[in-house]
Structure formats: C-alpha cells, structure tokens
Amino acid sequence: MKLLEVKNVSIAYEGDKNYAVEDVSFNIEDGEYVCLIGSNGSGKSTLMKGIVGLVPVTKGQINKEIAPEACAYMGQVNMIDKDFPATVWEIVLSGTQKRGRRLPFYSKKDKATAKEAMDTFEINELADRRIGNLSGGQQQRVLLARAFCRNPKLLILDEPCAGLDPVITEEFYRLLSQLNKTRHMTILMASHDMEQVASYASRVIVMNQTKEFDGSIAQWKERNQSCRNF
C-alpha cells in the first residue's frame, strides 16, 4: 500500500533562481524504513520540509494517501529553544492533539496514551523537567515520544541525530528499527551518514539536488564497487 507519493517535485526558495530540489520522484510504501541520504546542501532537508508542508513546492506534487493525523514529523533536536518553558510531560501530552480539536483539556485516554509513550521511551523520570534543560539525547527521546502519541502510520524525521554522539545515535536508530518492526510504523528519515543507517534501513534514496539513487543498501554498495572497478 502506497502511503506517500513524491511526483516530479522541485523546490526553490523565494528570490533564488536555482532549485534546492529538482525533479524528484519516489513512493513510500506501507511498512518501509527509508533513509534520504545526502551531504549538507544536497536538498534532503528542503525536500522533507516540502513533504510536511513547511516550505512550498515550486513544481510537482506531493500526495499523501493517509489522513493528516496519521503522519508525524520530528525535526532536528538542535532547533529547540533552551528557554522553552514546557515540561517533558506537557510536550509528550501535546502529541495527542488532533487537527480541528478545540477542547481546552486532555482526556483520560490522552493521558494514558502519553503515559504509554513515556514508558516506551523510558523518560518517566524526566516528566517535570523543562525540555530546554535536557541533553540532546534526552530531547530526542521526548520528541519521539510526542510523535509516538499520534500512533502514526508514517513517521518523518529530518536529521534527528544531528550533533549527537555516536552511542546515542546508535541507540536512537535501534529505537526506530524497533518501531518499524514491532509497530509496523513506516519511517522516512533524512541523514547525512550512510554507514550509520546501513544496518537498519530497508531502502536508501541518495540526494544531490536531484535523486541520484533509489534502492537497497546492498544495491548501493554494489553500484559503488562497480564504479571503483571500472
């Protein structure tokens, strides 16, 4: 089942004559764990923002075959304001909010969902702490727990491990793999490091403004080996 279609998408920022993303097409199928790989400036983060609606698409179409609430987005942890006053519990609980809902309070079901997310990602002891005072790895778990509250069919992550040390990064990737395998959660993640994602992703899309490759890690390695032997 197709959850997301990116069709001939190009994105240019206002006032820039050059495309940050040019003529990119791919589909994301139910149950996949796909990594969008590319160096800084390759357009992968711009494309992610286009997919979730944070930047406008200049050309092409992005079609989601699921309801808006079935898609969750997690940006880079280093974008959190250190003075942001919300506690971890408040951040996680806010993940239960649905589009169009106007109730001024959270239900018992909402609180139970948030508690389950806190348990799943082992952050109960952080409940009363402000998120801006946490380490990058802790913030990462909190934001993932918030996304988890929506029980999304599609989880979209933009460089979630940027600036984090290798041990925390490896632990986070294991968590994502567990969600993919045990919860059948479809994952689309942007990263700059092929080696880090190689053990977990079922498929990689390599970006350099346009799409340079789309396939399995094994196919990518085979292609690179063939190029070296040519």
C-alpha positions in Angstrom: 0.0 0.0 0.0 1.4 3.4 -1.0 1.4 6.0 1.8 3.3 8.8 0.1 3.9 9.9 -3.5 6.5 12.5 -4.4 6.0 13.3 -8.1 8.4 15.4 -10.1 8.9 17.8 -7.2 11.1 20.8 -7.5 11.6 23.4 -4.7 13.3 26.9 -5.0 13.4 29.4 -2.2 12.0 32.8 -2.8 14.5 35.0 -4.6 16.7 32.1 -5.5 16.9 31.3 -9.2 18.4 27.8 -8.5 16.4 24.8 -7.3 17.3 23.4 -3.9 15.4 20.3 -5.0 14.9 19.4 -8.7 12.5 16.9 -10.3 12.5 14.3 -7.6 10.0 11.4 -7.7 9.6 8.4 -5.4 6.9 6.5 -3.4 6.9 5.3 0.2 5.1 2.0 0.8 3.5 0.8 4.0 6.0 -0.8 6.4 9.2 0.6 4.7 12.1 2.2 6.6 13.6 4.6 4.0 16.5 6.9 4.5 17.1 10.0 2.4 20.9 10.3 2.3 22.9 13.3 1.2 25.6 15.8 2.3 24.8 19.3 3.6 23.2 21.3 0.8 22.0 18.2 -1.1 18.4 19.3 -0.7 17.3 16.4 1.6 16.1 18.6 4.4 14.3 21.0 2.0 12.5 18.1 0.5 11.5 16.9 3.9 10.1 20.3 4.7 8.2 20.3 1.4 6.7 16.9 2.2 5.4 18.1 5.6 4.3 21.5 4.3 6.9 23.7 6.0 8.1 25.1 2.6 6.0 25.4 -0.6 6.6 23.1 -3.5 7.5 25.1 -6.7 6.7 22.3 -9.2 5.3 18.8 -9.0 3.0 17.2 -6.4 3.2 15.6 -3.0 0.3 13.2 -2.4 -0.3 11.5 1.0 -2.6 8.5 0.9 -3.3 8.7 4.6 -5.1 11.1 6.9 -3.1 14.1 8.2 -3.2 12.8 11.8 -1.6 9.5 10.6 1.6 11.3 9.7 4.0 12.6 12.4 7.1 14.8 11.9 10.2 15.2 14.0 12.7 17.9 13.2 16.3 18.4 14.3 16.8 18.4 18.1 19.2 21.3 18.0 16.4 23.6 17.0 14.8 23.6 20.4 14.9 26.9 22.3 16.8 26.5 25.5 14.4 28.8 27.3 11.2 27.0 26.1 9.1 26.7 29.3 7.2 23.5 28.7 7.9 20.4 30.7 8.6 16.9 29.2 5.1 15.7 30.3 3.5 18.7 28.6 5.5 18.2 25.4 4.6 14.5 25.2 0.9 15.1 26.1 0.6 17.7 23.3 1.3 14.9 20.8 -2.3 13.6 21.5 -3.9 16.7 20.0 -5.8 16.1 16.8 -6.3 18.5 13.9 -9.5 20.5 14.4 -10.0 19.5 18.0 -10.9 22.5 20.2 -11.3 21.0 23.7 -9.4 23.0 26.3 -8.4 19.9 28.3 -6.9 16.4 27.7 -9.0 13.3 28.2 -8.1 10.3 30.3 -7.4 8.4 27.1 -4.9 11.2 26.1 -3.1 11.0 29.4 -2.9 7.2 29.2 -1.5 7.4 25.6 1.1 9.9 26.8 2.0 7.7 29.8 2.5 4.7 27.4 4.8 6.8 25.3 6.8 7.9 28.3 7.1 4.3 29.4 8.1 3.1 25.9 10.9 5.6 25.6 11.9 5.3 29.3 11.6 9.0 30.1 9.3 8.9 33.1 11.9 10.4 35.4 12.1 13.5 33.2 8.4 14.3 33.4 8.7 17.5 35.4 11.9 18.8 33.8 11.9 21.6 31.1 12.8 20.2 27.7 15.2 23.1 27.1 17.3 21.9 30.0 17.8 18.3 28.7 20.7 16.8 26.8 20.3 16.3 23.1 19.7 12.6 23.5 17.0 13.2 26.1 15.3 15.8 24.0 15.4 13.3 21.1 13.5 10.7 23.1 11.0 13.3 24.3 10.2 14.4 20.7 10.0 10.8 19.5 7.6 10.0 22.4 5.5 13.0 21.3 5.3 11.7 17.8 4.5 8.2 19.1 1.4 9.6 20.8 -0.2 10.0 17.4 0.3 6.3 16.6 1.4 7.4 13.1 1.4 5.2 10.1 4.2 7.4 8.7 6.9 8.9 10.8 9.1 11.6 9.1 12.4 12.6 10.7 14.7 15.3 9.5 18.3 14.7 10.7 17.2 13.6 14.1 20.7 12.7 15.2 22.5 15.9 14.1 25.1 16.9 16.6 24.6 13.8 18.8 27.4 11.4 19.8 27.7 8.0 18.0 26.5 6.0 21.1 23.3 8.0 21.5 22.8 7.9 17.7 23.1 4.2 17.5 20.6 3.8 20.4 18.1 6.1 18.7 18.4 4.1 15.4 17.7 0.9 17.3 14.5 2.5 18.7 13.4 3.5 15.2 14.1 0.0 14.0 12.0 -1.5 16.8 9.1 0.8 16.0 9.3 -0.2 12.3 9.4 -3.9 13.1 7.1 -4.3 16.1 4.6 -1.5 15.4 4.8 -1.7 11.6 5.5 2.1 11.6 6.6 3.4 8.2 9.7 5.6 8.5 11.2 8.2 6.2 14.3 9.7 7.7 16.9 12.2 6.3 20.5 11.6 7.3 24.0 12.5 6.0 25.7 9.3 7.1 25.2 6.1 5.0 27.2 4.0 7.4 25.1 4.8 10.4 21.8 3.9 8.7 23.1 0.8 6.8 22.2 -1.7 9.5 18.6 -0.6 9.8 17.1 1.0 6.6 15.4 -1.3 4.1 16.0 1.3 1.3 18.0 4.4 0.7 17.4 7.4 -1.6 20.6 9.4 -2.4 20.1 13.1 -3.0 22.3 15.7 -4.7 19.6 18.3 -5.5 18.0 15.6 -7.6 17.6 11.9 -6.9 20.8 10.0 -7.7 19.9 6.6 -6.5 17.0 4.7 -5.1 17.3 1.1 -3.8 18.7 -1.1 -1.1 21.9 -0.6 0.8 23.3 -3.8 -0.9 22.5 -2.3 -4.3 24.2 1.0 -3.4 27.3 -0.8 -2.3 27.3 -3.0 -5.4 27.0 0.1 -7.6 29.8 1.9 -5.9 32.1 -1.2 -6.1 31.3 -1.4 -9.8 32.2 2.3 -10.3 35.6 1.8 -8.5 36.4 -1.3 -10.6 35.5 0.4 -13.9 
